């Protein structure tokens, strides 16, 4: 009768009694959503670096800050050129003498100059304000404003498009399971987690990576961060359906000598990532997350979430984070391998040549030697030159086969 598995919530914890476990709160190196929990301070020439790469800076800032900056860029440019047109009208005498041929028609005050600047840059053109041929300086100013307006529009459109098509937004639709699990696969201890794409369009190619991150604080206050790569069974993945990424815990793995009790005492962070190319935009994306030892469930197995129908492969994402309990020894993978080697090995099947020789011995009939001898001659015996292991039978017949004795 097959074993019935009970669904287990990924937030359930396995209670293991450990001693001398530090209760200090450990902050994540990489948050669950993939952002690094790192803050930089006293960066040399930080503002200069941000201004030098202003495009990337505006793409990374928040939307409300970006909208404020773009609104101010337009308003300040309108105000700046409005002041210039007002100064030109003031110098040319258009404000004091309304009968004078103006540089700009219907610009007799600062408000009119500001409105003319706004209408020029936004190409509104209400019809009663316009340039004249009397002032070359006003014509040059309008030309400069038009060029600057094109630069501002291009910059704003490029920033908005880049921000809307940011890789971070696409990364939110590719997610990892809330927990990782340790179970047996082909009688080997394995660490596995699940990754899936929540959108219908497929990914061109993807590469999975995993690292064990440990942070050690010395008595002097020095902090060392070490990285240990995990060897994955399959790194290149075409993420059409949710996939379980497996790391076999074998010699050379950081988890090889770690039992269940050691796992609960350990202080490390499993950082996993999936780098892929979207077939819709052709852009390269990366999704990251991390698992603490408390989020690695020992003796659990991810439930199946793919079913085959007549036309489709149906994926039920309600089971994406659900696990079931399985029987797994609480010892380390090293001890598990040692116990496997001590078990008596099952009889190995004989090779083909051995089976053929055995069959020949079973089917080979005994050797029968027939000799014609006279009545006076004694019965012949087997030749001493014959091998001892060869079975021979001797049948004696008289010379006269027509005798009545036959």
C-alpha positions as a Python dict, from the first residue, in 0.01 Angstrom:
ca = {
    (1, 'X'): (0, 0, 0),
    (2, 'X'): (157, 332, -97),
    (3, 'X'): (243, 572, 180),
    (4, 'X'): (-2, 859, 227),
    (5, 'X'): (164, 1198, 258),
    (6, 'X'): (6, 1477, 458),
    (7, 'X'): (28, 1833, 323),
    (8, 'X'): (243, 2056, 538),
    (9, 'X'): (247, 2432, 537),
    (10, 'X'): (590, 2572, 444),
    (11, 'X'): (581, 2787, 756),
    (12, 'X'): (572, 2484, 987),
    (13, 'X'): (889, 2436, 1185),
    (14, 'X'): (1054, 2116, 1300),
    (15, 'X'): (1113, 2123, 1673),
    (16, 'X'): (1461, 1999, 1752),
    (17, 'X'): (1613, 2026, 2095),
    (18, 'X'): (1950, 2190, 2073),
    (19, 'X'): (2180, 2328, 2336),
    (20, 'X'): (2371, 2652, 2348),
    (21, 'X'): (2189, 2797, 2050),
    (22, 'X'): (2236, 3169, 2004),
    (23, 'X'): (1906, 3355, 2022),
    (24, 'X'): (2043, 3676, 1874),
    (25, 'X'): (1851, 3798, 1575),
    (26, 'X'): (2041, 3751, 1250),
    (27, 'X'): (1973, 3991, 968),
    (28, 'X'): (1955, 3858, 617),
    (29, 'X'): (2231, 3922, 371),
    (30, 'X'): (1976, 3896, 86),
    (31, 'X'): (1610, 3961, 159),
    (32, 'X'): (1335, 3727, 45),
    (33, 'X'): (1236, 3964, -236),
    (34, 'X'): (1594, 3961, -366),
    (35, 'X'): (1727, 4297, -249),
    (36, 'X'): (2060, 4301, -69),
    (37, 'X'): (2041, 4414, 293),
    (38, 'X'): (2348, 4636, 265),
    (39, 'X'): (2383, 5008, 331),
    (40, 'X'): (2682, 5207, 205),
    (41, 'X'): (2821, 5498, 402),
    (42, 'X'): (3094, 5757, 338),
    (43, 'X'): (3126, 5673, -28),
    (44, 'X'): (3387, 5910, -178),
    (45, 'X'): (3231, 6163, -413),
    (46, 'X'): (2893, 5990, -387),
    (47, 'X'): (2689, 6278, -530),
    (48, 'X'): (2934, 6321, -815),
    (49, 'X'): (2889, 5955, -908),
    (50, 'X'): (2513, 5991, -907),
    (51, 'X'): (2521, 6305, -1120),
    (52, 'X'): (2771, 6155, -1365),
    (53, 'X'): (2540, 5859, -1429),
    (54, 'X'): (2221, 6063, -1406),
    (55, 'X'): (2024, 5832, -1636),
    (56, 'X'): (2075, 5525, -1413),
    (57, 'X'): (2011, 5739, -1105),
    (58, 'X'): (1672, 5851, -1234),
    (59, 'X'): (1581, 5497, -1340),
    (60, 'X'): (1654, 5366, -989),
    (61, 'X'): (1472, 5636, -790),
    (62, 'X'): (1110, 5603, -687),
    (63, 'X'): (825, 5706, -911),
    (64, 'X'): (708, 5995, -695),
    (65, 'X'): (1056, 6144, -684),
    (66, 'X'): (1092, 6101, -1058),
    (67, 'X'): (758, 6274, -1126),
    (68, 'X'): (861, 6561, -901),
    (69, 'X'): (1194, 6602, -1081),
    (70, 'X'): (1033, 6594, -1425),
    (71, 'X'): (761, 6843, -1326),
    (72, 'X'): (1023, 7077, -1188),
    (73, 'X'): (1235, 7044, -1502),
    (74, 'X'): (947, 7166, -1720),
    (75, 'X'): (827, 7437, -1482),
    (76, 'X'): (1176, 7574, -1422),
    (77, 'X'): (1254, 7579, -1795),
    (78, 'X'): (930, 7768, -1866),
    (79, 'X'): (1008, 8010, -1586),
    (80, 'X'): (1369, 8061, -1695),
    (81, 'X'): (1285, 8143, -2056),
    (82, 'X'): (984, 8348, -1946),
    (83, 'X'): (1222, 8567, -1743),
    (84, 'X'): (1447, 8603, -2049),
    (85, 'X'): (1158, 8713, -2271),
    (86, 'X'): (1042, 8957, -2004),
    (87, 'X'): (1394, 9105, -1976),
    (88, 'X'): (1415, 9133, -2358),
    (89, 'X'): (1078, 9312, -2368),
    (90, 'X'): (1186, 9538, -2084),
    (91, 'X'): (1515, 9634, -2255),
    (92, 'X'): (1348, 9683, -2591),
    (93, 'X'): (1085, 9910, -2434),
    (94, 'X'): (782, 9695, -2516),
    (95, 'X'): (644, 9717, -2163),
    (96, 'X'): (660, 10098, -2130),
    (97, 'X'): (567, 10197, -2489),
    (98, 'X'): (277, 9994, -2624),
    (99, 'X'): (303, 10172, -2960),
    (100, 'X'): (656, 10043, -3013),
    (101, 'X'): (713, 9755, -3254),
    (102, 'X'): (757, 9470, -3004),
    (103, 'X'): (1005, 9184, -3013),
    (104, 'X'): (722, 8945, -2925),
    (105, 'X'): (363, 9037, -2998),
    (106, 'X'): (127, 9069, -2697),
    (107, 'X'): (408, 9032, -2444),
    (108, 'X'): (372, 9348, -2229),
    (109, 'X'): (416, 9193, -1879),
    (110, 'X'): (593, 8913, -1692),
    (111, 'X'): (280, 8696, -1696),
    (112, 'X'): (251, 8732, -2072),
    (113, 'X'): (621, 8646, -2110),
    (114, 'X'): (576, 8329, -1897),
    (115, 'X'): (272, 8223, -2100),
    (116, 'X'): (462, 8281, -2426),
    (117, 'X'): (748, 8061, -2296),
    (118, 'X'): (501, 7785, -2201),
    (119, 'X'): (319, 7801, -2536),
    (120, 'X'): (646, 7797, -2729),
    (121, 'X'): (793, 7496, -2546),
    (122, 'X'): (471, 7294, -2554),
    (123, 'X'): (385, 7404, -2913),
    (124, 'X'): (37, 7517, -2809),
    (125, 'X'): (22, 7841, -3012),
    (126, 'X'): (-299, 8020, -2922),
    (127, 'X'): (-255, 8257, -3216),
    (128, 'X'): (-216, 8609, -3075),
    (129, 'X'): (134, 8576, -2925),
    (130, 'X'): (419, 8531, -3166),
    (131, 'X'): (768, 8631, -3270),
    (132, 'X'): (846, 8937, -3477),
    (133, 'X'): (1149, 9024, -3690),
    (134, 'X'): (1251, 9324, -3480),
    (135, 'X'): (1480, 9148, -3225),
    (136, 'X'): (1743, 8894, -3326),
    (137, 'X'): (1813, 8814, -2959),
    (138, 'X'): (1452, 8702, -2909),
    (139, 'X'): (1473, 8477, -3216),
    (140, 'X'): (1793, 8315, -3083),
    (141, 'X'): (1630, 8263, -2743),
    (142, 'X'): (1329, 8087, -2896),
    (143, 'X'): (1560, 7863, -3099),
    (144, 'X'): (1757, 7765, -2789),
    (145, 'X'): (1436, 7694, -2598),
    (146, 'X'): (1307, 7466, -2873),
    (147, 'X'): (1631, 7263, -2873),
    (148, 'X'): (1631, 7231, -2495),
    (149, 'X'): (1266, 7128, -2505),
    (150, 'X'): (1349, 6842, -2741),
    (151, 'X'): (1623, 6723, -2504),
    (152, 'X'): (1392, 6733, -2202),
    (153, 'X'): (1116, 6540, -2383),
    (154, 'X'): (1358, 6275, -2504),
    (155, 'X'): (1511, 6238, -2160),
    (156, 'X'): (1175, 6210, -1987),
    (157, 'X'): (1034, 5956, -2236),
    (158, 'X'): (1350, 5745, -2218),
    (159, 'X'): (1348, 5741, -1838),
    (160, 'X'): (980, 5647, -1816),
    (161, 'X'): (1013, 5368, -2074),
    (162, 'X'): (1326, 5229, -1907),
    (163, 'X'): (1164, 5242, -1566),
    (164, 'X'): (848, 5068, -1686),
    (165, 'X'): (1052, 4799, -1865),
    (166, 'X'): (1286, 4753, -1571),
    (167, 'X'): (1418, 4403, -1508),
    (168, 'X'): (1300, 4428, -1149),
    (169, 'X'): (938, 4431, -1261),
    (170, 'X'): (986, 4117, -1472),
    (171, 'X'): (1174, 3954, -1187),
    (172, 'X'): (866, 3982, -968),
    (173, 'X'): (684, 3735, -1194),
    (174, 'X'): (954, 3469, -1152),
    (175, 'X'): (955, 3342, -797),
    (176, 'X'): (1110, 3086, -568),
    (177, 'X'): (938, 2866, -314),
    (178, 'X'): (910, 2999, 39),
    (179, 'X'): (1123, 2717, 173),
    (180, 'X'): (1385, 2465, 67),
    (181, 'X'): (1366, 2095, 152),
    (182, 'X'): (1606, 1809, 223),
    (183, 'X'): (1504, 1458, 120),
    (184, 'X'): (1634, 1140, -42),
    (185, 'X'): (1667, 1108, -417),
    (186, 'X'): (1802, 778, -551),
    (187, 'X'): (1916, 704, -194),
    (188, 'X'): (2124, 1026, -185),
    (189, 'X'): (2062, 1317, 49),
    (190, 'X'): (1960, 1617, -162),
    (191, 'X'): (1878, 1982, -101),
    (192, 'X'): (1616, 2123, -337),
    (193, 'X'): (1399, 2429, -392),
    (194, 'X'): (1142, 2525, -652),
    (195, 'X'): (1138, 2805, -910),
    (196, 'X'): (850, 2899, -1138),
    (197, 'X'): (741, 3162, -1389),
    (198, 'X'): (398, 3311, -1324),
    (199, 'X'): (358, 3458, -1674),
    (200, 'X'): (239, 3273, -1980),
    (201, 'X'): (523, 3375, -2209),
    (202, 'X'): (821, 3146, -2178),
    (203, 'X'): (1184, 3224, -2107),
    (204, 'X'): (1449, 3170, -2371),
    (205, 'X'): (1713, 3025, -2139),
    (206, 'X'): (1797, 3030, -1772),
    (207, 'X'): (2087, 2950, -1543),
    (208, 'X'): (2046, 2862, -1176),
    (209, 'X'): (2311, 2935, -913),
    (210, 'X'): (2335, 2879, -538),
    (211, 'X'): (2582, 2987, -270),
    (212, 'X'): (2625, 2937, 101),
    (213, 'X'): (2697, 3278, 257),
    (214, 'X'): (2851, 3287, 604),
    (215, 'X'): (2933, 3599, 803),
    (216, 'X'): (3184, 3571, 1087),
    (217, 'X'): (3234, 3850, 1340),
    (218, 'X'): (3572, 3848, 1514),
    (219, 'X'): (3643, 3980, 1862),
    (220, 'X'): (3808, 4284, 1707),
    (221, 'X'): (3485, 4373, 1527),
    (222, 'X'): (3609, 4259, 1188),
    (223, 'X'): (3347, 4093, 970),
    (224, 'X'): (3437, 3825, 719),
    (225, 'X'): (3184, 3720, 454),
    (226, 'X'): (3261, 3392, 277),
    (227, 'X'): (3090, 3237, -23),
    (228, 'X'): (3073, 2865, -105),
    (229, 'X'): (2928, 2753, -435),
    (230, 'X'): (2687, 2460, -451),
    (231, 'X'): (2706, 2215, -738),
    (232, 'X'): (2362, 2176, -896),
    (233, 'X'): (2243, 1872, -1081),
    (234, 'X'): (2102, 2083, -1364),
    (235, 'X'): (2203, 2447, -1407),
    (236, 'X'): (2063, 2520, -1753),
    (237, 'X'): (1683, 2526, -1732),
    (238, 'X'): (1407, 2607, -1982),
    (239, 'X'): (1149, 2739, -1735),
    (240, 'X'): (826, 2641, -1910),
    (241, 'X'): (675, 2477, -1602),
    (242, 'X'): (782, 2507, -1237),
    (243, 'X'): (1109, 2324, -1183),
    (244, 'X'): (1275, 2179, -874),
    (245, 'X'): (1646, 2261, -857),
    (246, 'X'): (1846, 1989, -683),
    (247, 'X'): (2183, 1993, -508),
    (248, 'X'): (2317, 1649, -417),
    (249, 'X'): (2484, 1655, -76),
    (250, 'X'): (2802, 1464, -149),
    (251, 'X'): (3172, 1497, -57),
    (252, 'X'): (3279, 1856, -123),
    (253, 'X'): (2939, 2003, -37),
    (254, 'X'): (2925, 2249, 256),
    (255, 'X'): (2631, 2047, 393),
    (256, 'X'): (2796, 1705, 369),
    (257, 'X'): (2880, 1674, 741),
    (258, 'X'): (2569, 1852, 865),
    (259, 'X'): (2291, 1659, 1041),
    (260, 'X'): (1947, 1788, 1136),
    (261, 'X'): (2069, 1908, 1474),
    (262, 'X'): (2372, 2073, 1312),
    (263, 'X'): (2146, 2244, 1059),
    (264, 'X'): (1935, 2400, 1331),
    (265, 'X'): (2248, 2525, 1506),
    (266, 'X'): (2415, 2655, 1190),
    (267, 'X'): (2437, 3022, 1101),
    (268, 'X'): (2447, 3066, 727),
    (269, 'X'): (2230, 3182, 441),
    (270, 'X'): (2150, 2993, 124),
    (271, 'X'): (2141, 3253, -155),
    (272, 'X'): (1988, 3126, -480),
    (273, 'X'): (1944, 3308, -810),
    (274, 'X'): (1803, 3244, -1154),
    (275, 'X'): (1933, 3444, -1451),
    (276, 'X'): (1725, 3428, -1767),
    (277, 'X'): (1633, 3598, -2094),
    (278, 'X'): (1276, 3699, -2169),
    (279, 'X'): (1157, 3593, -2514),
    (280, 'X'): (921, 3893, -2539),
    (281, 'X'): (1166, 4177, -2477),
    (282, 'X'): (1498, 3992, -2516),
    (283, 'X'): (1619, 4151, -2193),
    (284, 'X'): (1836, 3976, -1937),
    (285, 'X'): (1682, 3943, -1589),
    (286, 'X'): (1781, 3791, -1257),
    (287, 'X'): (1565, 3678, -967),
    (288, 'X'): (1716, 3620, -623),
    (289, 'X'): (1610, 3503, -281),
    (290, 'X'): (1761, 3346, 29),
    (291, 'X'): (1687, 3071, 278),
    (292, 'X'): (1795, 3063, 641),
    (293, 'X'): (1846, 2727, 821),
    (294, 'X'): (1499, 2766, 974),
    (295, 'X'): (1352, 2780, 622),
    (296, 'X'): (1520, 2455, 512),
    (297, 'X'): (1274, 2177, 598),
    (298, 'X'): (1433, 1841, 675),
    (299, 'X'): (1235, 1538, 561),
    (300, 'X'): (996, 1722, 330),
    (301, 'X'): (909, 1683, -36),
    (302, 'X'): (745, 1930, -274),
    (303, 'X'): (400, 1820, -383),
    (304, 'X'): (330, 1760, -749),
    (305, 'X'): (154, 2053, -914),
    (306, 'X'): (151, 1947, -1282),
    (307, 'X'): (-131, 1737, -1425),
    (308, 'X'): (-176, 1615, -1781),
    (309, 'X'): (-511, 1666, -1951),
    (310, 'X'): (-622, 1583, -2303),
    (311, 'X'): (-490, 1911, -2444),
    (312, 'X'): (-268, 2081, -2184),
    (313, 'X'): (-26, 2039, -1903),
    (314, 'X'): (-216, 2198, -1615),
    (315, 'X'): (-11, 2373, -1346),
    (316, 'X'): (-178, 2437, -1010),
    (317, 'X'): (15, 2718, -843),
    (318, 'X'): (-176, 2676, -518),
    (319, 'X'): (60, 2385, -449),
    (320, 'X'): (375, 2580, -536),
    (321, 'X'): (483, 2618, -171),
    (322, 'X'): (318, 2306, -29),
    (323, 'X'): (530, 2018, 97),
    (324, 'X'): (467, 1670, 231),
    (325, 'X'): (658, 1482, 501),
    (326, 'X'): (875, 1187, 400),
    (327, 'X'): (1104, 952, 586),
    (328, 'X'): (1459, 1087, 594),
    (329, 'X'): (1732, 992, 845),
    (330, 'X'): (1833, 1274, 1075),
    (331, 'X'): (2203, 1198, 1033),
    (332, 'X'): (2441, 1378, 804),
    (333, 'X'): (2495, 1277, 444),
    (334, 'X'): (2844, 1155, 534),
    (335, 'X'): (2709, 918, 797),
    (336, 'X'): (2431, 810, 565),
    (337, 'X'): (2684, 715, 297),
    (338, 'X'): (2892, 530, 555),
    (339, 'X'): (2592, 325, 663),
    (340, 'X'): (2511, 242, 303),
    (341, 'X'): (2861, 103, 253),
    (342, 'X'): (2828, -119, 564),
    (343, 'X'): (2509, -280, 443),
    (344, 'X'): (2551, -620, 269),
    (345, 'X'): (2541, -571, -101),
    (346, 'X'): (2279, -769, -293),
    (347, 'X'): (2406, -1053, -515),
    (348, 'X'): (2530, -918, -839),
    (349, 'X'): (2391, -1076, -1157),
    (350, 'X'): (2638, -1300, -1334),
    (351, 'X'): (2803, -1177, -1646),
    (352, 'X'): (2704, -1299, -1987),
    (353, 'X'): (3011, -1521, -2031),
    (354, 'X'): (2956, -1679, -1691),
    (355, 'X'): (2591, -1746, -1772),
    (356, 'X'): (2686, -1906, -2105),
    (357, 'X'): (2948, -2131, -1944),
    (358, 'X'): (2704, -2237, -1676),
    (359, 'X'): (2443, -2311, -1937),
    (360, 'X'): (2690, -2519, -2140),
    (361, 'X'): (2773, -2725, -1835),
    (362, 'X'): (2408, -2787, -1764),
    (363, 'X'): (2315, -2883, -2118),
    (364, 'X'): (2626, -3083, -2211),
    (365, 'X'): (2530, -3453, -2226),
    (366, 'X'): (2762, -3721, -2091),
    (367, 'X'): (3012, -3868, -2339),
    (368, 'X'): (2932, -4219, -2464),
    (369, 'X'): (3205, -4432, -2627),
    (370, 'X'): (3089, -4732, -2833),
    (371, 'X'): (3347, -5002, -2914),
    (372, 'X'): (3317, -5337, -3092),
    (373, 'X'): (3487, -5608, -2893),
    (374, 'X'): (3494, -5985, -2916),
    (375, 'X'): (3348, -6216, -2661),
    (376, 'X'): (3693, -6319, -2540),
    (377, 'X'): (3814, -5961, -2499),
    (378, 'X'): (3754, -5797, -2169),
    (379, 'X'): (3543, -5489, -2140),
    (380, 'X'): (3739, -5182, -2228),
    (381, 'X'): (3777, -4919, -1969),
    (382, 'X'): (3802, -4550, -2009),
    (383, 'X'): (4133, -4424, -2130),
    (384, 'X'): (4349, -4282, -1855),
    (385, 'X'): (4440, -3992, -2077),
    (386, 'X'): (4084, -3860, -2053),
    (387, 'X'): (4024, -3584, -1810),
    (388, 'X'): (3893, -3687, -1475),
    (389, 'X'): (3617, -3430, -1479),
    (390, 'X'): (3471, -3559, -1807),
    (391, 'X'): (3191, -3805, -1758),
    (392, 'X'): (3218, -4112, -1989),
    (393, 'X'): (3002, -4420, -2028),
    (394, 'X'): (3119, -4733, -2218),
    (395, 'X'): (2875, -4954, -2402),
    (396, 'X'): (3010, -5305, -2502),
    (397, 'X'): (2870, -5493, -2803),
    (398, 'X'): (2968, -5838, -2934),
    (399, 'X'): (3127, -5888, -3277),
    (400, 'X'): (2835, -6083, -3420),
    (401, 'X'): (2551, -5845, -3399),
    (402, 'X'): (2324, -6105, -3555),
    (403, 'X'): (2372, -6348, -3272),
    (404, 'X'): (2070, -6472, -3099),
    (405, 'X'): (2187, -6312, -2782),
    (406, 'X'): (2105, -5974, -2919),
}
